[in-house]
Amino acid sequence: MELSRRPVASLWIGERLHYLNQICLASHLRHGHPVTLYCTHDVRNAPEGVEVRPASEIWDIDMTLVEGTSPAFVANVWRCRMIKQTGAIWVDCDAFCHAPFPDDWDYIFGEHGFRGALNNGVLGMPSDSALLDALLDYYDNLPDYPAWWNPRQKKKMDRQKADEPLAARIYKTERTAFGPQALTHYAKETGVFDLRKPHEVLYPVPFQLNDIFYDPHGRVEGWFTEATVSVHLYTNGTKPWWRNNAPLENSYAWRMAREVGIRPEDALET
């Protein structure tokens, strides 16, 4: 396997990958992208060919903050620091590579869902871009309230426990305030919002329909176009049954596991 395309990287906060994460990481290798998985723990079940490195090489993660919020919250900050230091494309561990990322894409972010907001599940930009600097400044110098919040959101935050860290209070008010909300706001503010990819490029299947990936009769590819590069599987919304059982034969998850050579039975949560 020749890994001659642009490098991609991700973060895993925990001790063991689920089979869906294995499938997605392996899919990038299949298309020639070198893959680095930065980890907070000693992960031993990464797919063959994935380079595993300590997350602390990029940023020393405060596990107390993770426990008070969620891994997804911390990952929003961490990915921007990773892009700044390495220039790699960030990919969530549940983003399946359907086709290689073109070399001439300087900015990689796109619309998702039914509302047209940006998602940061797949994210790339120049390491010296104004967008990346704006996001890092936001994370490093948190305001009392995010600049784009309306009065209702501010009132909701005012009801959070005052003794909690500011980052935790913002997160508990709006879970996407460090991810899609921030990316959408600062992409507009720095003048690159119009470079967004249409939803079919990076998020062809709406997250509200994430069970379709496990349905043998679900026509997942019906959502794809010739422009589709990545397919987000939205494991945060996956029902527990799918996390504890191998995917049903002929479902998208089952077919993609066979395509990249992953045995789901070896990495179930239970």
Secondary structure, DSSP 4 states (H G I P E B T S, - for coil): ----S--EEEEE-SS---HHHHHHHHHHHHTT--EEEEESS----PPTTPEEEEGGGT----HHHHHHS-HHHHHHHHHHHHHHHH-PEEE-TTEEESSPPPTT-S-EEEE-TTT--EEEEEEE--TT-HHHHHHHHHHHS--SS-TT--HHHHHHHHTS-TTS-HHHHHHHH-TTTTTHHHHHHHHHHTT-GGGPBPHHHH--S-GGGGGGGG-TT--GGGG--TT--EEE--GGG--HHHHHSPPPTTSHHHHHHHHHT--GGGG---
